[in-house]
């Protein structure tokens, strides 16, 4: 090997492969660039492909090194069956929090090789004179192996040696029987004679506390608890604490608080992102900061920092934790805007750029520019996080982390967890899959997912398999909804839809959550065709982007007669037909009776091809169709036909995952079209 190094070969091809080949080790993330993830007490399956040249037998074991440097006991790996003879597997239990090291050791198994050879020869009819050397070789091997056996099993090896050398036994099967006994084989498997031991690459495994994997989240707006509209009065931490026992009784162990900081007064928004706030409108909680303080302060309407500490303490008494929203953006009157204008993007006229998501404008929010003064911004946000961990916060729900540099998050999370390893971070990133997965790799403990848009049985199965494949680096948290994502399934499905989604979320993922009001079946959107819950800012999230449902609207075509025509539902029923005001569902339509815009759906009846031409009596169907008729194969709850534009059938790759049909029996809600809202996912969440 030294000769290889001198000639520069290693510089060209990387590390020289070991004497025994070790490949495809799991759990490994990105070839070991980042650690895999587990929690204390979890049974971690470990596997690897191990082989060598020829037909000699090989074995493998797992070496686990705890965070304190202590190496665990010998863990022998099992060889796969006939379908995977080179795959070796084992299970290990990690019992301490911190960073573990994992390594596979592979080795030649001379005893197993000998056992196989003499068995084949004996079965082929070879006799003692011909096998005399083989028997002596076996005796020598077992003498060596016996030295490593316990006092309990050593006599069995010694007896096998004696029988192999007993010339009075003339039957070859009698001579080799003790050496091939199951008892001796099991003893040698636990303490094998190893040759050509090859150590594989060392990989890292981050072990978190149990809440990193198992948790049930409930979003709670303190302002809404104990609030009054007449006279106008905000809820406080003290009144919100009275709600905590009810949240616990619903089975939740995490109370997630949206931003609790002072809200900006400059460019404050009214309900539902309007530009005309009333005198009692508090504005958007995500427009953080005012003359009353910034990210390290609490809104005076909610109480004091002592009141917050009491709220955290009360949650702890009830067996719950408090998760705090970490939104890296600020209002125009945030102290950062005046003290550090270099932290923002400025236009040619010197004004600071506010957040936009055309056609939406968020004049009340300034996004940070992480390139102007990265060290200054990093130091300040690190200080903010440390401030809240000092007040008992151990969970952070990070708002839109995909709009900040990944490098920033990797550094921040690593530094926080170096001193406080029990601090966990949830990524609220509805964006492209590569970004979501990368955020998980660099340190985020949990991640929001596309579950909100997966409503059909086959979609859930396919997505479940996808998440299983990524489980070592991206732990899912299945939120059933958010303040600005109210899927059509919930808008039109009634209480059965809410119950079904809660059951699916809590059963398909070890972590799941709901937003305040879910248990009250809040299903009315801010306007028809929107996926944003209609609420006023006095009771919760009243500002933020209004997103279309995940399907593509078809209101951009005009019929030959000159009337507005929706390619998805026929002649538009709206008096002001536009892409944003079309009140039809974002799915194809079927007959089931007239419906008033915004009103309830009539009782459905199965459509027939002959009746599907009347647009005034069409209903949303759970699947798109390619023609003008509605074949029975695409009735809600069934898989789309091959003529559909939906994605292909789920593969059988990954773990088995099945679900029950996800359509309510009492009401068939609209299901989103395929693609699951790629355009919407990239825009979802508050700007910043």
C-alpha positions in Angstrom: 0.0 0.0 0.0 2.9 2.3 0.7 4.1 1.8 -2.9 0.6 2.8 -4.1 0.9 6.0 -2.1 4.4 6.8 -3.4 3.2 6.4 -6.9 0.2 8.7 -6.3 -2.4 6.0 -7.1 -4.5 6.7 -4.0 -4.7 10.3 -5.0 -6.4 9.3 -8.2 -8.7 6.5 -7.1 -9.3 7.2 -3.4 -8.8 4.6 -0.6 -7.6 1.1 -1.6 -10.4 -1.4 -1.1 -9.9 -3.7 1.9 -9.0 -7.4 1.7 -12.6 -8.3 2.3 -15.0 -6.2 0.3 -17.4 -4.1 2.4 -20.0 -2.0 0.5 -23.4 -0.4 0.6 -23.4 0.1 4.4 -26.6 1.3 6.0 -27.5 3.5 7.8 -25.3 5.9 6.0 -26.3 9.4 4.7 -24.6 10.8 1.5 -21.6 8.4 1.7 -21.0 9.5 5.3 -20.8 13.2 4.7 -23.5 13.7 7.3 -24.6 11.4 10.2 -27.6 9.2 10.1 -30.2 9.8 12.8 -31.8 7.7 15.6 -33.2 8.2 19.1 -32.4 6.8 22.5 -33.7 3.3 22.8 -34.3 2.8 19.1 -33.4 -0.5 17.5 -31.2 0.5 14.6 -31.0 -2.0 11.7 -27.4 -2.2 10.3 -26.6 -3.9 7.0 -23.8 -4.2 4.5 -22.7 -6.1 1.4 -19.7 -8.3 2.3 -17.9 -10.8 0.0 -14.5 -12.0 -1.2 -13.0 -13.8 -4.1 -13.6 -17.5 -4.5 -15.9 -19.6 -2.4 -14.4 -19.3 1.1 -16.9 -18.2 3.8 -16.9 -14.7 5.3 -18.5 -13.2 8.3 -19.1 -9.7 9.6 -19.8 -7.8 12.8 -20.9 -4.3 13.9 -18.6 -2.1 16.0 -20.6 0.6 17.9 -18.6 3.3 19.8 -20.7 5.3 22.2 -20.3 9.1 22.6 -18.1 8.5 25.6 -15.7 6.4 23.5 -16.7 3.1 25.0 -16.9 0.3 22.4 -19.9 -2.0 22.7 -20.0 -5.7 22.8 -19.4 -7.9 19.8 -22.5 -8.0 17.5 -22.3 -10.7 14.8 -24.2 -10.0 11.6 -26.5 -12.5 10.0 -26.0 -13.6 6.4 -28.9 -13.0 4.1 -31.0 -15.7 2.5 -30.7 -17.2 -0.9 -31.9 -14.0 -2.5 -29.2 -11.9 -0.8 -26.3 -14.2 0.1 -23.8 -11.3 0.2 -26.0 -9.1 2.4 -25.3 -9.1 6.2 -27.7 -7.7 8.7 -27.8 -7.0 12.5 -29.8 -4.8 14.9 -28.2 -2.6 17.6 -29.8 -0.6 20.3 -28.4 2.9 21.1 -28.9 3.8 24.7 -27.2 7.2 25.0 -27.7 10.6 23.5 -24.9 12.0 21.4 -22.8 11.1 18.3 -22.1 7.4 18.0 -19.6 5.8 15.6 -20.5 2.8 13.5 -18.1 0.5 11.7 -18.4 -2.8 9.9 -15.7 -5.4 10.3 -15.5 -8.2 7.7 -13.3 -11.3 8.0 -12.6 -14.7 6.6 -14.3 -17.5 8.5 -12.0 -20.5 8.3 -14.1 -22.8 10.5 -17.2 -22.2 8.4 -15.2 -22.7 5.2 -13.9 -26.0 6.6 -17.3 -27.2 7.8 -18.8 -26.5 4.4 -15.9 -28.3 2.6 -16.0 -31.5 4.6 -19.8 -31.7 4.5 -19.8 -31.5 0.6 -17.0 -34.1 0.4 -18.8 -36.5 2.8 -22.0 -36.1 0.9 -20.1 -36.9 -2.3 -19.0 -40.2 -0.9 -15.4 -39.6 -0.1 -14.0 -42.0 2.5 -11.6 -41.6 5.5 -8.3 -42.3 3.8 -9.1 -39.6 1.2 -10.2 -37.1 3.9 -7.6 -37.8 6.5 -5.8 -34.5 5.9 -9.1 -32.6 5.9 -10.0 -34.0 9.4 -6.6 -33.0 10.8 -6.9 -29.6 9.4 -10.3 -29.2 11.1 -8.9 -30.4 14.4 -6.2 -27.8 14.2 -8.7 -25.1 13.4 -11.0 -26.1 16.3 -8.1 -26.1 18.7 -7.4 -22.5 17.7 -11.1 -21.6 17.9 -11.5 -23.2 21.4 -9.1 -20.7 22.9 -11.6 -17.9 22.3 -14.6 -19.8 23.5 -16.1 -19.4 27.0 -15.6 -22.1 29.7 -19.1 -23.2 29.0 -18.5 -24.0 25.3 -14.9 -24.9 25.2 -15.5 -28.6 26.1 -17.7 -29.0 23.0 -14.8 -27.8 20.8 -12.3 -30.1 22.6 -14.7 -33.1 22.2 -15.0 -32.4 18.5 -11.2 -32.3 18.1 -10.9 -35.6 19.9 -13.5 -37.3 17.7 -11.9 -36.0 14.5 -8.6 -37.7 15.6 -10.3 -40.9 16.8 -9.0 -43.4 14.3 -11.2 -46.2 15.8 -14.2 -44.5 14.1 -14.3 -45.7 10.6 -17.4 -43.8 9.4 -16.5 -40.3 8.1 -19.9 -39.0 9.2 -19.3 -40.1 12.8 -15.9 -38.4 12.8 -17.2 -35.0 11.6 -20.6 -35.0 13.4 -19.5 -33.3 16.6 -17.6 -30.6 14.6 -20.8 -29.9 12.6 -23.2 -29.9 15.6 -25.6 -27.0 16.0 -24.5 -26.3 19.5 -20.8 -25.9 18.5 -21.8 -23.9 15.4 -23.8 -21.4 17.5 -21.0 -21.0 20.0 -18.5 -20.3 17.2 -20.9 -17.8 15.7 -20.9 -15.8 18.9 -17.1 -16.0 19.3 -15.7 -16.7 15.8 -12.2 -17.5 14.7 -11.5 -14.5 12.5 -8.8 -14.2 9.8 -8.0 -11.4 7.4 -10.0 -8.9 9.5 -10.9 -5.9 7.4 -12.2 -2.7 9.1 -14.7 -0.7 7.0 -15.1 3.1 7.0 -16.4 4.7 10.2 -19.7 6.4 10.0 -21.5 8.7 12.4 -24.9 8.2 14.0 -26.6 11.1 15.8 -28.8 9.9 18.6 -31.4 12.4 19.9 -33.8 12.2 22.7 -37.1 10.4 22.0 -39.1 13.6 21.2 -37.0 14.0 18.0 -38.9 11.1 16.5 -42.1 10.7 18.5 -44.2 13.8 19.2 -47.7 15.2 18.7 -47.8 18.9 18.0 -50.6 21.4 18.7 -50.3 25.0 17.4 -51.8 27.5 19.9 -52.1 31.3 19.5 -51.8 32.8 23.0 -53.6 35.9 21.6 -56.7 33.8 20.9 -57.0 32.3 24.3 -59.2 34.4 26.5 -59.5 37.1 23.8 -62.5 39.3 23.3 -63.7 41.3 20.3 -66.1 43.5 22.3 -64.4 45.1 24.1 -61.2 44.4 22.1 -58.9 42.4 24.4 -56.0 40.1 23.6 -55.4 36.8 25.2 -52.2 36.4 27.3 -49.7 33.8 28.4 -51.7 33.5 31.6 -55.0 32.9 29.9 -53.4 30.6 27.4 -52.0 28.5 30.2 -55.6 27.7 31.2 -56.0 26.0 27.8 -53.0 23.6 28.3 -54.8 20.9 30.2 -57.3 20.5 27.4 -54.5 20.3 24.9 -52.9 17.6 26.9 -56.1 15.7 27.2 -56.4 15.6 23.4 -53.1 13.6 23.4 -50.6 16.3 22.4 -47.2 16.6 24.0 -45.8 19.7 22.2 -47.5 23.2 22.2 -46.2 25.2 19.3 -46.4 29.0 19.6 -46.3 31.2 16.5 -44.1 34.3 16.9 -44.8 35.9 20.3 -42.7 39.0 19.7 -43.7 42.6 19.2 -45.5 43.2 15.9 -44.5 46.0 13.6 -46.6 49.1 13.3 -45.2 50.4 10.0 -47.2 49.0 7.0 -49.2 46.8 9.3 -51.7 44.6 7.6 -55.3 44.1 8.4 -57.3 40.8 8.3 -56.4 38.5 5.4 -53.5 40.6 4.1 -55.5 43.8 3.6 -53.8 47.2 3.6 -56.3 48.9 5.9 -55.9 47.6 9.4 -58.3 48.8 12.0 -57.2 50.5 15.3 -57.5 47.1 17.1 -55.9 44.9 14.5 -52.7 43.4 15.9 -51.1 42.7 12.5 -49.3 39.6 11.4 -47.3 37.8 14.1 -44.7 37.1 11.4 -44.1 40.8 10.9 -41.7 40.8 13.9 -40.3 43.8 15.7 -41.2 47.3 16.7 -40.1 50.0 19.0 -41.1 47.6 21.8 -38.4 45.1 20.8 -37.4 42.4 18.4 -36.8 38.7 18.3 -35.7 38.5 22.0 -38.8 40.3 23.3 -42.4 39.3 24.0 -45.4 41.3 22.8 -46.7 43.4 25.7 -50.3 42.3 24.9 -49.2 38.7 25.8 -47.6 39.6 29.1 -44.0 39.7 30.3 -41.0 37.3 30.0 -41.9 36.1 33.5 -45.4 35.2 32.2 -43.8 33.3 29.4 -41.5 31.4 31.8 -44.6 30.5 33.8 -46.3 29.2 30.7 -43.3 27.0 29.9 -43.3 25.7 33.4 -47.0 24.9 33.4 -46.6 23.0 30.1 -43.7 21.0 31.7 -45.9 20.2 34.7 -48.5 18.7 32.3 -45.8 16.6 30.5 -45.6 18.9 27.5 -43.0 21.0 25.8 -43.2 24.4 24.3 -42.0 24.9 20.7 -41.2 28.4 19.6 -41.4 29.8 16.1 -38.1 31.0 14.7 -38.8 33.4 11.8 -35.8 35.1 10.4 -37.5 38.2 9.1 -38.6 41.5 10.6 -41.0 44.4 10.3 -39.8 47.8 9.0 -39.7 49.2 12.5 -37.7 46.2 14.0 -34.5 47.5 15.7 -32.5 45.6 13.2 -33.8 47.8 10.4 -32.4 50.9 12.0 -29.3 49.5 13.7 -28.2 47.2 10.8 -29.5 48.3 7.5 -26.7 46.3 5.9 -28.6 43.1 6.8 -31.2 43.9 4.1 -31.4 44.3 0.4 -31.7 47.9 -0.8 -32.9 49.2 -4.1 -31.2 51.9 -6.2 -33.2 54.6 -4.4 -31.9 53.4 -1.0 -35.2 51.9 0.2 -35.2 48.4 1.7 -36.8 45.6 -0.3 -39.9 44.1 1.3 -41.1 40.6 0.8 -43.0 39.8 -2.3 -44.6 36.8 -3.8 -46.3 38.3 -6.9 -49.0 39.3 -7.1 -48.9 39.4 -3.3 -46.9 42.1 -1.5 -45.8 42.0 2.1 -44.9 45.5 2.8 -44.9 44.7 6.5 -42.0 42.2 6.2 -38.3 42.8 5.4 -36.4 39.6 4.5 -32.8 39.3 5.6 -29.9 39.3 3.1 -27.4 36.8 4.4 -24.7 37.8 2.0 -24.0 41.4 3.1 -22.9 40.6 6.7 -23.1 36.9 7.2 -21.0 36.9 10.4 -23.0 39.7 12.0 -26.3 38.0 11.2 -25.1 34.7 12.4 -23.9 36.1 15.7 -27.2 37.8 16.3 -29.4 34.8 15.5 -27.2 32.6 17.6 -27.7 35.0 20.4 -31.5 35.0 19.9 -31.7 31.2 20.0 -29.5 31.1 23.1 -31.8 33.7 24.7 -34.8 31.4 24.3 -33.1 28.2 25.3 -32.1 30.0 28.5 -35.9 30.4 29.1 -36.6 26.7 28.7 -37.3 26.4 25.0 -36.0 23.1 23.6 -38.0 23.0 20.4 -37.9 25.5 17.5 -40.2 25.4 14.5 -38.1 27.2 11.9 -40.2 29.3 9.5 -39.2 29.0 5.8 -35.6 27.7 6.3 -35.4 27.0 2.6 -35.2 30.8 2.0 -31.9 31.0 4.0 -28.5 29.6 3.1 -28.2 25.9 4.0 -24.6 26.6 5.2 -26.0 29.0 7.8 -28.3 26.3 9.2 -25.7 23.6 9.3 -23.4 25.9 11.3 -26.0 27.2 13.6 -27.6 23.9 14.5 -24.2 22.3 15.1 -23.1 25.0 17.4 -26.3 25.0 19.4 -26.4 21.3 19.8 -22.7 21.0 20.8 -23.6 22.6 24.1 -27.3 21.8 24.2 -27.8 18.5 22.4 -31.5 18.3 23.6 -32.5 21.3 21.5 -34.4 20.2 18.4 -35.3 22.0 15.2 -38.4 21.4 12.9 -38.0 22.7 9.3 -41.2 24.3 8.0 -40.0 24.0 4.4 -42.7 23.4 1.7 -40.3 23.5 -1.3 -38.5 21.3 -3.8 -37.5 17.9 -2.5 -33.7 18.3 -2.8 -33.9 21.3 -0.5 -36.1 19.6 2.0 -33.8 16.5 2.1 -30.7 18.6 2.4 -32.1 20.6 5.3 -32.6 17.2 7.0 -29.1 16.1 6.2 -27.4 19.2 7.6 -29.1 19.0 11.0 -32.8 19.7 11.1 -34.4 17.2 13.5 -37.8 17.0 11.8 -39.3 18.3 8.6 -42.7 19.3 7.3 -43.8 17.1 4.4 -46.2 17.0 1.4 -48.7 15.0 3.4 -51.2 17.9 3.3 -51.5 17.5 -0.4 -51.5 13.7 -0.5 -55.2 12.7 -0.2 -55.6 9.5 -2.4 -54.8 6.1 -1.1 -52.2 5.5 -3.8 -50.6 8.9 -3.2 -50.2 8.1 0.5 -48.7 4.7 -0.2 -46.2 6.1 -2.8 -45.2 9.0 -0.5 -44.9 6.8 2.5 -42.4 4.6 0.7 -40.5 7.7 -0.4 -40.2 8.8 3.2 -39.2 5.4 4.4 -36.3 5.5 2.0 -35.2 8.9 3.4 -35.9 8.1 7.1 -32.2 8.1 8.1 -31.8 11.8 7.3 -35.3 13.3 7.1 -37.8 12.6 9.9 -41.3 13.5 8.8 -43.8 15.5 10.8 -47.3 15.1 9.3 -49.1 18.3 9.9 -52.7 18.0 8.7 -53.0 21.7 7.9 -51.4 25.1 8.5 -52.9 28.6 8.8 -52.4 29.1 5.0 -52.9 25.6 3.7 -56.5 24.4 3.9 -56.8 21.7 1.4 -60.0 21.3 -0.6 -60.3 17.9 1.0 -60.9 19.6 4.3 -63.0 22.5 2.9 -65.6 20.2 1.4 -65.2 16.9 3.3 -66.9 17.8 6.5 -66.0 16.3 9.9 -65.3 12.8 8.4 -62.5 14.4 6.3 -60.9 16.0 9.4 -61.1 12.7 11.3 -59.6 10.7 8.5 -56.7 13.0 8.0 -55.9 13.1 11.7 -55.9 9.3 11.9 -53.7 9.0 8.8 -51.3 11.6 10.1 -51.0 10.1 13.5 -50.7 6.5 12.2 -48.4 7.0 9.2 -45.8 9.2 10.9 -44.3 9.0 14.4 -44.6 12.8 14.6 -47.7 14.7 13.6 -49.5 17.9 14.4 -52.6 20.1 13.9 -53.2 23.8 14.0 -55.5 25.6 16.4 -59.1 25.2 15.4 -58.7 21.8 13.6 -60.7 20.1 16.3 -63.5 22.6 15.6 -63.5 21.6 11.9 -62.5 25.1 10.6 -63.1 24.5 6.9 -64.0 27.9 5.4 -61.4 29.4 3.1 -60.8 33.1 2.8 -62.4 33.0 -0.6 -63.6 30.2 -2.9 -60.7 28.6 -4.7 -58.2 29.5 -1.9 -56.4 27.2 0.4 -56.0 29.8 3.1 -58.2 29.6 6.2 -60.5 32.6 6.7 -59.6 34.1 10.0 -59.2 37.6 11.4 -55.8 38.7 12.8 -57.4 39.0 16.3 -57.9 35.2 16.4 -54.8 33.9 14.7 -53.0 34.1 11.4 -54.8 36.7 9.5 -52.0 37.8 7.1 -49.9 35.8 4.7 -50.1 34.6 1.1 -53.3 33.3 -0.3 -52.5 30.2 -2.3 -54.5 28.4 -5.0 -55.1 24.8 -4.5 -52.4 22.4 -5.7 -54.0 21.9 -9.2 -53.6 24.1 -12.1 -56.6 26.4 -12.7 -58.1 26.2 -16.2 -59.9 29.5 -16.4 -57.6 30.9 -19.0 -59.5 29.8 -22.1 -62.4 31.5 -23.8 -65.1 29.6 -25.7 -66.1 30.3 -29.3 -69.1 32.3 -28.2 -66.8 34.7 -26.3 -67.9 33.6 -22.8 -65.3 32.8 -20.2 -64.8 29.0 -20.1 -62.9 26.9 -17.6 -61.2 24.0 -19.2 -61.7 22.0 -16.1 -65.3 22.6 -15.3 -66.9 24.1 -18.4 -68.6 27.5 -18.6 -67.6 29.6 -15.6 -70.2 30.1 -12.9 -68.6 33.2 -11.5 -69.8 36.7 -12.3 -66.2 37.8 -12.4 -64.4 34.9 -14.0 -60.7 35.1 -13.4 -58.0 32.6 -12.5 -58.1 33.7 -8.9 -61.8 34.1 -8.5 -63.1 31.0 -10.1 -65.1 29.3 -7.4 -65.0 25.8 -9.0 -62.9 23.1 -7.4 -59.4 22.5 -8.7 -60.5 19.1 -10.0 -62.6 17.7 -12.8 -66.4 17.8 -12.4 -69.2 15.2 -12.4 -72.9 15.4 -12.1 -74.6 15.5 -8.7 -77.0 18.4 -8.6 -76.8 22.2 -8.6 -74.7 24.0 -6.0 -74.6 27.7 -5.0 -71.1 29.2 -5.1 -69.7 28.8 -1.6 -72.6 26.6 -0.5 -72.7 23.0 0.6 -72.5 20.1 -1.9 -75.7 18.1 -2.6 -75.8 14.4 -1.9 -73.7 12.8 -4.7 -75.0 10.2 -7.1 -72.8 8.2 -9.4 -72.5 10.0 -12.7 -73.1 8.5 -16.1 -71.5 9.4 -19.4 -74.8 10.5 -20.8 -75.4 13.0 -18.0 -72.0 14.6 -17.8 -72.5 17.4 -20.3 -74.6 19.6 -18.1 -72.2 22.0 -16.4 -74.7 23.5 -13.9 -75.0 20.2 -12.1 -71.4 19.0 -12.0 -69.5 18.2 -8.8 -65.8 17.9 -8.1 -64.3 14.5 -8.8 -61.3 13.1 -7.0 -59.5 12.4 -10.2 -59.0 14.2 -13.5 -60.2 12.6 -16.7 -59.0 13.0 -20.2 -62.3 13.1 -22.0 -65.6 14.9 -21.7 -67.3 11.9 -20.0 -66.7 10.5 -16.5 -66.0 6.8 -16.7 -66.8 4.9 -13.5 -63.1 4.0 -13.1 -62.3 7.5 -12.0 -65.2 7.9 -9.5 -63.8 9.5 -6.3 -61.7 7.1 -4.2 -60.3 5.1 -7.1 -57.0 5.3 -8.9 -56.8 7.5 -12.1 -56.8 5.7 -15.4 -53.7 5.4 -17.5 -55.0 8.1 -19.8 -54.7 10.6 -16.9 -51.9 13.1 -16.5 -51.2 11.8 -13.0 -47.9 10.3 -12.0 -47.4 6.6 -12.5 -48.4 3.9 -10.2 -46.4 3.5 -7.0 -43.5 1.1 -7.2 -43.0 -1.8 -4.9 -39.7 -0.3 -3.7 -39.3 0.2 0.0 -41.1 -1.0 3.0 -44.7 -2.2 2.8 -47.1 0.6 3.5 -50.9 0.3 3.0 -53.7 2.6 4.0 -57.4 2.4 4.0 -59.4 4.5 1.5 -59.2 8.1 2.4 -62.5 9.4 1.2 -65.2 10.3 3.8 -68.3 8.2 3.5 -70.7 11.0 4.3 -69.2 13.5 1.9 -66.8 13.2 -0.9 -64.4 16.1 -0.9 -62.4 17.4 -3.7 -59.0 15.8 -4.1 -56.1 17.8 -5.5 -54.8 17.0 -8.9 -51.5 15.2 -9.5 -48.1 16.7 -9.1 -49.4 17.6 -5.6 -49.0 21.3 -6.0 -45.5 21.7 -7.1 -46.1 25.4 -7.9 -47.9 25.9 -4.6 -45.4 24.1 -2.5 -42.7 26.4 -3.7 -44.7 29.5 -2.7 -46.3 28.1 0.5 -45.6 29.7 3.8 -45.0 33.3 4.8 -42.5 35.2 2.7 -39.1 35.7 4.2 
